[in-house]
Amino acid sequence: MKAWEIGPRGGIDSLRLAERDDPVAGPGEVLLRVTGAGLNYRDLMILRGHYGSDLPETRIPLTDGVGVVEALGEGVEHLAPGDRVVAAHFVDWDPQGPFGFHVFGRDIGVTMDGWLAEKIVLPAKAAIPLPDAVSDRTAATLAVVAATVWHAMIAFGNGGSADLSGRLVLAQGTGGVAVHALQLAKALGAEFAITSSSDDKLARARAMGADYTVNYRTRPDWGTALLEQSGGRGADIVVDTLGFGEFAQTLEATGIEGRIGTVGALAGSPQDRADFAQGPVLGKNITIKGITSGHRAMFEAALAAMAERGVETLVDADFAFADAPSAYRHLEAGAHMGKIMVRVA
């Protein structure tokens, strides 16, 4: 089979296409024929050497993907040949057990081989049969964003309830996480606020159902601008993709008793010093939680809701398997809206 490897981690040019023997499913494993894979920003960071330590040059990248079951290892009973499946990327995050550093030990596409190959073997406990109503194009890009957004917006942000009626949700930017949050939140009955530096992207967001939109280039005080648009109402739930570099504006846009699930740091490094004072957190009684993706049950819940409500991921561009480096370059350029995928088979 053919597989892409991360190489010496000197950037996108380090990617290399390799020939490997077909993998074989061992006990408790499943062999998949990959049909599609998706990119996240951390995949670009891995190639730059900024995410994950001591990764071998032969590591196969990409955390998001979809495939068809070809063979089952001994003891696997919840799957059958021909099933379409996706996988929770933190293999050892047990929904019934606590989160801990142990979950990073087996992280698909980082500490174990990922989806950018013609075939892949995964632990069967991570594999999730795909609902018929969810297309391969949508499923190929879901593992990280679906689990992350469900964790931040539903499990934490709304106390576990998938009914967002009467709630105002905010996400910043128009990358994969924010656009997925927009699509899912609107399907679940919420109002939605979103920011971007592009008026064209904001127009597209409004066409997708966004209720409040702000260009943060023309309004650096975008938190205040959102309050102006909403009549002073702050967000009940924030899926925070910016991090502490812009947290003062995030707090400004958050309402009384609001919940902020902080999932990324697009405004700077996660180690950047915070730009906010403690006063708004106390004054509004805001709750803040760090969100590290989500476990299998969160991913399954997101898939079920998407199937029921007909949510199809916005895929900005797709690339042939042989042209995978161009998919990375499209991500690096930052002009996309939504997700980027690679067609594998």
The 8 nearest C-alpha neighbors of each residue, nearest first, counted from 0:
[[1, 19, 21, 18, 117, 20, 2, 118],
 [2, 0, 18, 17, 117, 116, 19, 16],
 [3, 1, 116, 17, 16, 115, 117, 18],
 [2, 4, 16, 15, 59, 115, 17, 116],
 [5, 3, 59, 57, 15, 58, 6, 14],
 [4, 6, 14, 56, 58, 8, 46, 13],
 [5, 7, 56, 13, 14, 4, 8, 57],
 [6, 8, 56, 9, 13, 5, 46, 55],
 [9, 7, 46, 48, 47, 6, 10, 13],
 [8, 10, 47, 13, 7, 46, 12, 48],
 [11, 9, 47, 46, 12, 8, 13, 43],
 [12, 10, 13, 14, 46, 324, 327, 9],
 [11, 13, 14, 10, 9, 324, 15, 8],
 [14, 12, 6, 11, 9, 10, 8, 7],
 [15, 13, 5, 12, 6, 4, 11, 3],
 [16, 14, 4, 3, 13, 6, 17, 5],
 [15, 17, 3, 2, 4, 1, 14, 18],
 [16, 18, 2, 1, 3, 15, 19, 4],
 [19, 17, 1, 0, 2, 20, 16, 3],
 [20, 18, 0, 1, 21, 17, 2, 22],
 [19, 21, 0, 22, 18, 1, 23, 118],
 [20, 22, 0, 19, 23, 118, 119, 1],
 [23, 21, 20, 120, 119, 24, 118, 30],
 [24, 22, 25, 30, 21, 120, 70, 72],
 [23, 25, 72, 28, 30, 29, 120, 71],
 [24, 26, 72, 28, 27, 23, 73, 29],
 [27, 25, 73, 72, 28, 74, 24, 75],
 [26, 28, 72, 75, 74, 123, 73, 122],
 [29, 27, 122, 123, 72, 24, 25, 26],
 [28, 30, 71, 24, 123, 121, 120, 72],
 [29, 31, 120, 70, 24, 69, 119, 68],
 [32, 30, 68, 67, 119, 69, 66, 118],
 [31, 33, 118, 67, 66, 117, 69, 68],
 [32, 34, 66, 117, 118, 31, 35, 65],
 [35, 33, 344, 343, 66, 65, 342, 32],
 [34, 36, 342, 343, 139, 65, 64, 341],
 [35, 37, 64, 139, 341, 63, 340, 114],
 [38, 36, 340, 140, 63, 139, 64, 339],
 [39, 37, 339, 340, 61, 42, 63, 40],
 [38, 40, 41, 42, 37, 43, 143, 175],
 [41, 39, 42, 43, 44, 38, 330, 331],
 [40, 42, 44, 43, 39, 45, 50, 38],
 [43, 41, 45, 40, 44, 39, 61, 38],
 [42, 44, 41, 46, 40, 45, 47, 327],
 [45, 43, 41, 49, 47, 42, 50, 46],
 [46, 44, 50, 48, 42, 47, 43, 49],
 [45, 47, 8, 10, 43, 44, 48, 11],
 [48, 46, 10, 44, 45, 8, 9, 49],
 [47, 49, 45, 8, 46, 50, 44, 9],
 [48, 50, 44, 47, 45, 51, 46, 52],
 [51, 49, 45, 44, 48, 52, 41, 47],
 [50, 52, 45, 109, 54, 49, 53, 48],
 [51, 53, 54, 50, 48, 49, 110, 45],
 [52, 54, 55, 51, 110, 56, 48, 50],
 [55, 53, 52, 56, 51, 58, 110, 109],
 [56, 54, 57, 58, 53, 6, 5, 7],
 [55, 57, 6, 7, 58, 5, 54, 4],
 [56, 58, 4, 55, 6, 59, 5, 54],
 [59, 57, 4, 55, 112, 56, 5, 60],
 [58, 60, 4, 112, 113, 3, 115, 57],
 [61, 59, 108, 113, 115, 58, 112, 114],
 [62, 60, 108, 113, 114, 63, 115, 42],
 [61, 63, 108, 107, 113, 88, 114, 64],
 [64, 62, 37, 142, 140, 36, 61, 139],
 [65, 63, 36, 139, 35, 114, 37, 85],
 [66, 64, 85, 139, 35, 84, 34, 138],
 [65, 67, 33, 34, 32, 31, 84, 83],
 [68, 66, 83, 32, 31, 82, 81, 84],
 [67, 69, 31, 80, 81, 82, 70, 30],
 [70, 68, 80, 31, 30, 67, 32, 81],
 [71, 69, 30, 68, 80, 29, 72, 24],
 [72, 70, 29, 75, 24, 30, 28, 73],
 [71, 73, 26, 25, 24, 28, 27, 29],
 [72, 74, 26, 75, 27, 71, 25, 28],
 [73, 75, 27, 76, 26, 72, 71, 28],
 [76, 74, 27, 73, 72, 71, 77, 123],
 [75, 77, 78, 74, 79, 71, 73, 123],
 [76, 78, 75, 79, 123, 128, 124, 127],
 [79, 77, 76, 82, 75, 80, 128, 71],
 [78, 80, 82, 81, 68, 77, 71, 76],
 [81, 79, 68, 69, 82, 70, 78, 71],
 [80, 82, 68, 67, 79, 83, 69, 78],
 [83, 81, 68, 67, 80, 79, 84, 128],
 [84, 82, 67, 129, 66, 128, 81, 68],
 [83, 85, 128, 129, 127, 66, 65, 126],
 [84, 86, 65, 127, 126, 64, 129, 128],
 [87, 85, 126, 125, 127, 88, 142, 84],
 [86, 88, 295, 125, 89, 142, 90, 294],
 [87, 89, 107, 106, 90, 86, 62, 142],
 [90, 88, 106, 92, 91, 87, 102, 105],
 [89, 91, 125, 88, 105, 92, 87, 106],
 [90, 92, 102, 89, 93, 105, 101, 104],
 [93, 91, 102, 294, 89, 90, 94, 98],
 [92, 94, 96, 95, 91, 294, 97, 295],
 [95, 93, 96, 294, 296, 92, 295, 97],
 [96, 94, 93, 97, 92, 296, 98, 294],
 [95, 97, 93, 94, 98, 92, 99, 91],
 [98, 96, 99, 95, 93, 94, 92, 102],
 [97, 99, 92, 96, 102, 100, 93, 101],
 [100, 98, 101, 102, 97, 92, 103, 96],
 [99, 101, 102, 103, 98, 104, 92, 97],
 [100, 102, 99, 103, 104, 91, 98, 92],
 [103, 101, 91, 92, 104, 100, 89, 99],
 [102, 104, 101, 105, 106, 100, 89, 110],
 [103, 105, 102, 101, 106, 110, 100, 91],
 [106, 104, 103, 110, 90, 111, 89, 107],
 [105, 107, 89, 110, 88, 109, 103, 111],
 [108, 106, 88, 113, 111, 62, 109, 112],
 [113, 107, 109, 60, 61, 62, 112, 111],
 [110, 108, 111, 106, 107, 51, 60, 112],
 [109, 111, 106, 105, 104, 107, 108, 112],
 [112, 110, 107, 109, 108, 105, 106, 113],
 [113, 111, 59, 108, 58, 107, 60, 109],
 [108, 112, 114, 60, 61, 107, 59, 62],
 [113, 115, 61, 116, 64, 36, 62, 60],
 [116, 114, 60, 3, 61, 113, 2, 59],
 [117, 115, 2, 118, 114, 1, 3, 119],
 [116, 118, 33, 1, 0, 32, 343, 2],
 [119, 117, 32, 116, 33, 31, 0, 21],
 [118, 120, 31, 30, 121, 114, 116, 32],
 [119, 121, 30, 29, 24, 31, 22, 28],
 [122, 120, 29, 28, 123, 119, 30, 125],
 [121, 123, 28, 124, 125, 27, 29, 120],
 [122, 124, 28, 126, 125, 29, 27, 121],
 [125, 123, 122, 126, 90, 27, 28, 127],
 [124, 126, 86, 87, 123, 90, 122, 127],
 [127, 125, 86, 123, 124, 85, 84, 128],
 [126, 128, 84, 85, 86, 129, 125, 299],
 [129, 127, 84, 83, 82, 130, 85, 126],
 [128, 130, 84, 83, 127, 131, 85, 133],
 [131, 129, 132, 133, 306, 128, 303, 302],
 [130, 132, 133, 129, 134, 306, 83, 128],
 [131, 133, 306, 130, 134, 309, 307, 129],
 [134, 132, 131, 130, 306, 137, 138, 135],
 [135, 133, 137, 136, 138, 132, 131, 311],
 [134, 136, 138, 137, 139, 65, 133, 35],
 [137, 135, 134, 139, 138, 35, 140, 312],
 [136, 138, 312, 134, 135, 139, 311, 140],
 [137, 139, 135, 141, 140, 136, 65, 134],
 [140, 138, 64, 36, 65, 35, 37, 136],
 [139, 141, 37, 63, 138, 137, 64, 36],
 [140, 142, 145, 138, 144, 143, 139, 63],
 [143, 141, 63, 145, 144, 87, 146, 140],
 [142, 144, 146, 145, 141, 147, 292, 63],
 [145, 143, 147, 176, 141, 146, 148, 142],
 [144, 146, 141, 148, 147, 143, 142, 298],
 [145, 147, 293, 298, 149, 292, 297, 144],
 [148, 146, 292, 144, 150, 293, 145, 149],
 [147, 149, 151, 150, 145, 152, 146, 144],
 [150, 148, 153, 146, 152, 147, 151, 145],
 [149, 151, 154, 147, 148, 153, 293, 152],
 [152, 150, 260, 148, 155, 149, 156, 153],
 [151, 153, 156, 149, 148, 150, 155, 157],
 [154, 152, 157, 159, 149, 156, 155, 150],
 [153, 155, 159, 150, 158, 156, 157, 149],
 [156, 154, 151, 158, 153, 157, 150, 152],
 [155, 157, 152, 153, 236, 258, 151, 158],
 [158, 156, 153, 159, 160, 155, 154, 152],
 [157, 159, 155, 154, 160, 156, 153, 161],
 [158, 160, 154, 153, 157, 155, 161, 156],
 [161, 159, 162, 158, 157, 153, 154, 163],
 [160, 162, 153, 163, 159, 187, 157, 304],
 [163, 161, 160, 164, 187, 188, 189, 157],
 [164, 162, 189, 188, 166, 187, 161, 165],
 [163, 165, 188, 189, 166, 162, 187, 190],
 [164, 166, 189, 163, 167, 190, 188, 162],
 [167, 165, 189, 163, 164, 235, 190, 168],
 [166, 168, 190, 234, 235, 191, 189, 236],
 [167, 169, 236, 191, 234, 237, 235, 192],
 [170, 168, 192, 237, 193, 191, 234, 238],
 [171, 169, 238, 177, 193, 239, 237, 192],
 [172, 170, 194, 193, 240, 177, 239, 169],
 [173, 171, 195, 194, 174, 177, 193, 170],
 [174, 172, 336, 177, 178, 195, 337, 175],
 [175, 173, 337, 336, 177, 176, 172, 178],
 [174, 176, 337, 338, 178, 177, 179, 173],
 [177, 175, 179, 144, 178, 174, 180, 148],
 [178, 176, 180, 170, 179, 173, 174, 175],
 [177, 179, 181, 180, 175, 173, 337, 176],
 [180, 178, 182, 176, 181, 177, 175, 183],
 [179, 181, 177, 183, 178, 182, 184, 148],
 [182, 180, 178, 184, 179, 183, 185, 177],
 [181, 183, 179, 185, 180, 184, 178, 186],
 [182, 184, 186, 180, 185, 181, 179, 187],
 [185, 183, 187, 181, 189, 186, 182, 180],
 [186, 184, 188, 189, 187, 183, 182, 181],
 [185, 187, 183, 184, 188, 308, 182, 310],
 [188, 186, 184, 185, 163, 162, 189, 183],
 [187, 189, 164, 163, 185, 186, 184, 162],
 [190, 188, 163, 164, 185, 166, 184, 167],
 [189, 191, 167, 210, 166, 168, 185, 188],
 [192, 190, 168, 209, 210, 167, 169, 189],
 [193, 191, 211, 169, 212, 210, 209, 168],
 [192, 194, 212, 170, 171, 169, 211, 172],
 [195, 193, 213, 171, 172, 212, 214, 215],
 [196, 194, 172, 214, 197, 215, 173, 201],
 [195, 197, 214, 216, 215, 198, 194, 172],
 [198, 196, 200, 199, 195, 201, 214, 216],
 [197, 199, 201, 200, 202, 214, 196, 195],
 [200, 198, 202, 197, 201, 203, 204, 196],
 [201, 199, 203, 197, 202, 198, 204, 195],
 [200, 202, 204, 198, 203, 199, 205, 212],
 [201, 203, 199, 205, 200, 204, 198, 206],
 [202, 204, 206, 200, 201, 205, 207, 199],
 [203, 205, 201, 207, 206, 202, 209, 200],
 [206, 204, 209, 208, 202, 207, 203, 201],
 [205, 207, 203, 204, 208, 202, 209, 201],
 [208, 206, 204, 205, 209, 203, 182, 181],
 [207, 209, 205, 206, 210, 204, 185, 191],
 [210, 208, 205, 191, 204, 211, 192, 207],
 [209, 211, 191, 192, 190, 208, 205, 212],
 [212, 210, 192, 209, 193, 191, 228, 225],
 [213, 211, 193, 194, 192, 201, 210, 209],
 [214, 212, 194, 215, 221, 195, 193, 225],
 [213, 215, 196, 195, 216, 217, 194, 218],
 [214, 216, 218, 219, 221, 217, 196, 213],
 [217, 215, 196, 214, 218, 219, 195, 197],
 [216, 218, 215, 214, 219, 196, 213, 221],
 [217, 219, 215, 220, 221, 216, 214, 224],
 [220, 218, 215, 221, 216, 217, 214, 222],
 [221, 219, 218, 222, 223, 224, 248, 215],
 [220, 222, 224, 218, 219, 223, 215, 225],
 [223, 221, 252, 248, 251, 225, 224, 220],
 [222, 224, 226, 221, 225, 220, 227, 251],
 [225, 223, 221, 227, 222, 226, 228, 220],
 [224, 226, 228, 222, 227, 223, 221, 229],
 [227, 225, 231, 223, 229, 224, 228, 232],
 [228, 226, 224, 225, 230, 229, 231, 223],
 [227, 229, 225, 226, 230, 224, 211, 231],
 [230, 228, 226, 232, 231, 227, 225, 211],
 [229, 231, 227, 228, 232, 226, 225, 233],
 [232, 230, 226, 229, 227, 233, 228, 225],
 [231, 233, 229, 230, 226, 254, 234, 252],
 [254, 234, 232, 253, 252, 226, 231, 235],
 [233, 235, 253, 167, 254, 236, 168, 169],
 [234, 236, 257, 167, 254, 166, 168, 258],
 [237, 235, 168, 258, 234, 156, 257, 259],
 [238, 236, 259, 169, 239, 168, 170, 260],
 [239, 237, 170, 260, 151, 169, 261, 259],
 [238, 240, 261, 237, 241, 262, 170, 260],
 [239, 241, 263, 262, 264, 242, 171, 265],
 [242, 240, 264, 265, 266, 239, 263, 245],
 [243, 241, 264, 244, 263, 240, 246, 266],
 [242, 244, 246, 273, 245, 274, 241, 272],
 [243, 245, 266, 242, 246, 267, 273, 274],
 [246, 244, 243, 247, 248, 266, 242, 241],
 [245, 247, 243, 249, 248, 244, 275, 250],
 [248, 246, 275, 250, 249, 245, 274, 251],
 [249, 247, 222, 251, 250, 246, 245, 252],
 [248, 250, 246, 252, 251, 247, 222, 253],
 [249, 251, 253, 247, 248, 252, 246, 279],
 [252, 250, 248, 222, 249, 253, 247, 223],
 [251, 253, 222, 233, 249, 250, 234, 248],
 [254, 252, 234, 233, 250, 251, 257, 249],
 [233, 255, 253, 234, 257, 235, 256, 232],
 [254, 256, 283, 257, 284, 285, 253, 233],
 [257, 255, 285, 284, 283, 254, 258, 286],
 [258, 256, 235, 285, 254, 255, 253, 236],
 [257, 259, 286, 236, 156, 285, 287, 237],
 [260, 258, 237, 287, 236, 261, 286, 288],
 [259, 261, 151, 288, 238, 289, 239, 290],
 [260, 262, 239, 289, 290, 259, 263, 288],
 [261, 263, 290, 240, 239, 260, 289, 291],
 [264, 262, 240, 242, 241, 265, 261, 239],
 [263, 265, 242, 241, 266, 269, 267, 240],
 [264, 266, 241, 267, 263, 240, 242, 268],
 [265, 267, 241, 244, 264, 242, 245, 268],
 [268, 266, 265, 264, 244, 271, 269, 242],
 [267, 269, 270, 271, 264, 266, 265, 244],
 [270, 268, 264, 271, 267, 242, 243, 263],
 [269, 271, 268, 272, 267, 243, 273, 264],
 [272, 270, 268, 269, 273, 267, 244, 243],
 [273, 271, 270, 274, 243, 244, 269, 268],
 [272, 274, 243, 275, 244, 271, 246, 245],
 [275, 273, 244, 247, 246, 243, 272, 245],
 [276, 274, 247, 273, 246, 277, 243, 245],
 [275, 277, 278, 279, 274, 247, 280, 273],
 [276, 278, 280, 279, 281, 275, 282, 247],
 [277, 279, 281, 280, 276, 282, 283, 275],
 [280, 278, 282, 281, 283, 277, 250, 276],
 [279, 281, 285, 277, 278, 283, 282, 284],
 [282, 280, 284, 278, 279, 283, 277, 285],
 [281, 283, 279, 284, 280, 278, 285, 255],
 [282, 284, 255, 285, 281, 280, 279, 256],
 [285, 283, 281, 256, 282, 280, 255, 286],
 [286, 284, 257, 256, 280, 283, 258, 287],
 [285, 287, 258, 259, 257, 284, 288, 256],
 [288, 286, 259, 258, 260, 285, 289, 261],
 [289, 287, 260, 261, 290, 259, 286, 258],
 [288, 290, 261, 260, 262, 291, 287, 259],
 [289, 291, 262, 261, 292, 260, 288, 151],
 [292, 290, 293, 289, 262, 147, 150, 261],
 [291, 293, 147, 146, 290, 143, 150, 294],
 [294, 292, 146, 147, 150, 297, 291, 295],
 [295, 293, 297, 92, 296, 94, 298, 87],
 [294, 296, 298, 87, 297, 299, 94, 293],
 [295, 297, 299, 298, 294, 94, 300, 293],
 [298, 296, 300, 299, 295, 294, 146, 293],
 [297, 299, 146, 295, 301, 296, 300, 145],
 [300, 298, 296, 302, 297, 301, 295, 303],
 [299, 301, 297, 303, 302, 298, 296, 304],
 [300, 302, 298, 304, 299, 303, 145, 305],
 [303, 301, 299, 305, 300, 304, 306, 298],
 [302, 304, 300, 306, 301, 305, 307, 299],
 [305, 303, 307, 301, 306, 302, 308, 300],
 [306, 304, 310, 302, 308, 303, 307, 309],
 [305, 307, 303, 132, 309, 304, 308, 133],
 [306, 308, 304, 305, 309, 303, 132, 310],
 [307, 309, 305, 306, 310, 304, 186, 187],
 [310, 308, 306, 305, 307, 311, 132, 133],
 [309, 311, 305, 308, 312, 306, 182, 183],
 [312, 310, 137, 309, 313, 133, 305, 134],
 [313, 311, 137, 314, 310, 179, 338, 337],
 [312, 314, 337, 315, 338, 311, 178, 179],
 [315, 313, 338, 316, 337, 339, 312, 340],
 [314, 316, 338, 337, 336, 339, 335, 313],
 [317, 315, 339, 314, 340, 318, 338, 335],
 [318, 316, 340, 341, 339, 342, 319, 315],
 [317, 319, 341, 342, 326, 322, 340, 323],
 [318, 320, 342, 322, 321, 341, 323, 343],
 [321, 319, 343, 322, 323, 342, 341, 318],
 [320, 322, 319, 323, 318, 324, 16, 343],
 [321, 323, 319, 320, 324, 325, 318, 326],
 [322, 324, 326, 325, 320, 321, 318, 341],
 [325, 323, 327, 326, 322, 328, 11, 14],
 [326, 324, 328, 327, 323, 322, 329, 318],
 [325, 327, 329, 323, 324, 328, 318, 330],
 [326, 328, 330, 324, 325, 329, 331, 43],
 [329, 327, 331, 325, 330, 326, 332, 324],
 [330, 328, 326, 332, 327, 331, 325, 333],
 [329, 331, 327, 328, 332, 333, 326, 335],
 [330, 332, 328, 333, 329, 327, 43, 40],
 [333, 331, 329, 330, 334, 328, 335, 327],
 [334, 332, 331, 330, 335, 329, 336, 174],
 [333, 335, 332, 336, 329, 330, 331, 174],
 [336, 334, 333, 315, 337, 330, 174, 329],
 [337, 335, 174, 173, 315, 338, 334, 175],
 [336, 338, 175, 174, 313, 178, 315, 314],
 [337, 339, 314, 175, 315, 313, 140, 336],
 [338, 340, 316, 314, 315, 38, 317, 37],
 [341, 339, 37, 317, 36, 38, 318, 140],
 [340, 342, 318, 36, 317, 35, 319, 320],
 [343, 341, 35, 319, 320, 318, 344, 34],
 [342, 344, 34, 35, 320, 341, 33, 117],
 [343, 34, 342, 33, 35, 117, 320, 32]]
